[in-house]
Amino acid sequence: MATREWGCSRRAILWGGTLAVLAFGVPAPARAQPKIDPKLVKYQLKPKADQECDRCLHFIPPDGCKMVAGKISPKGWCALFAPKPK
């Protein structure tokens, strides 16, 4: 009943919210997390057994990583290794 005292209805509030979204747009998604320093994840230029960067879920060819900063060797390894799904 409080909405009647103020002269607002649920419909008016929803309509106002819709107009605000149309006028100002939808909020932008959160920024991506910064990449991790290679030293912190024990990055090395050699693979660890059969674990190597080009077989990792995070690897971005030809020499990048979604998680680790800088250039990454496809035959390297770090503690964040996660095998690609088969």
C-alpha positions as CSV (number, residue, x, y, z in Angstrom):
1,M,0.0,0.0,0.0
2,A,3.0,2.3,0.5
3,T,3.3,2.6,-3.3
4,R,-0.1,4.3,-3.6
5,E,0.9,6.9,-1.0
6,W,3.8,7.9,-3.1
7,G,1.9,7.7,-6.4
8,C,4.1,4.9,-7.8
9,S,3.0,1.5,-9.0
10,R,5.1,-1.6,-9.8
11,R,4.3,-0.9,-13.4
12,A,5.7,2.6,-13.2
13,I,8.9,1.4,-11.5
14,L,9.4,-1.4,-14.1
15,W,8.7,1.0,-17.0
16,G,11.2,3.5,-15.5
17,G,13.9,0.8,-15.2
18,T,13.2,-0.2,-18.8
19,L,13.6,3.4,-20.0
20,A,16.9,3.7,-18.0
21,V,18.3,0.7,-19.7
22,L,17.3,2.0,-23.1
23,A,18.8,5.4,-22.4
24,F,22.0,4.4,-20.7
25,G,22.5,0.8,-22.0
26,V,23.4,-2.3,-20.2
27,P,26.3,-2.1,-17.8
28,A,29.6,-3.3,-19.3
29,P,30.9,-6.7,-18.2
30,A,33.7,-6.7,-15.6
31,R,37.2,-6.3,-16.8
32,A,39.4,-9.3,-17.4
33,Q,41.7,-10.3,-14.5
34,P,45.4,-9.3,-15.1
35,K,47.7,-12.1,-16.2
36,I,50.0,-13.8,-13.7
37,D,53.8,-13.3,-13.6
38,P,55.5,-16.4,-15.0
39,K,57.7,-16.7,-11.9
40,L,54.7,-17.1,-9.7
41,V,53.4,-20.2,-11.6
42,K,56.9,-21.7,-12.0
43,Y,56.9,-21.3,-15.8
44,Q,59.7,-23.1,-17.5
45,L,60.8,-23.5,-21.1
46,K,60.8,-27.3,-20.9
47,P,57.8,-29.5,-20.6
48,K,57.1,-31.6,-17.5
49,A,56.7,-35.2,-18.6
50,D,53.9,-35.0,-21.3
51,Q,52.5,-31.7,-19.9
52,E,53.4,-28.9,-22.3
53,C,51.8,-25.6,-23.0
54,D,50.5,-26.4,-26.5
55,R,48.4,-29.2,-24.8
56,C,47.0,-26.9,-22.2
57,L,43.5,-25.5,-22.1
58,H,44.9,-22.0,-21.5
59,F,47.4,-21.9,-24.4
60,I,46.7,-19.3,-27.2
61,P,48.7,-20.2,-30.4
62,P,51.3,-19.3,-31.4
63,D,52.9,-18.1,-28.2
64,G,50.3,-16.8,-25.7
65,C,48.4,-17.9,-22.6
66,K,45.1,-16.8,-21.1
67,M,46.5,-16.9,-17.6
68,V,50.3,-16.2,-17.8
69,A,51.8,-12.9,-19.0
70,G,54.3,-12.6,-21.7
71,K,55.4,-14.9,-24.6
72,I,54.9,-18.6,-23.9
73,S,56.8,-21.4,-25.5
74,P,54.5,-24.1,-26.9
75,K,56.8,-26.7,-25.4
76,G,57.0,-24.9,-22.0
77,W,55.2,-25.8,-18.7
78,C,53.7,-24.0,-15.6
79,A,51.9,-25.0,-12.5
80,L,48.5,-23.9,-14.0
81,F,48.7,-26.7,-16.7
82,A,45.2,-28.0,-17.4
83,P,44.9,-30.6,-20.3
84,K,42.6,-29.7,-23.2
85,P,39.5,-31.9,-23.3
86,K,39.7,-34.8,-25.8
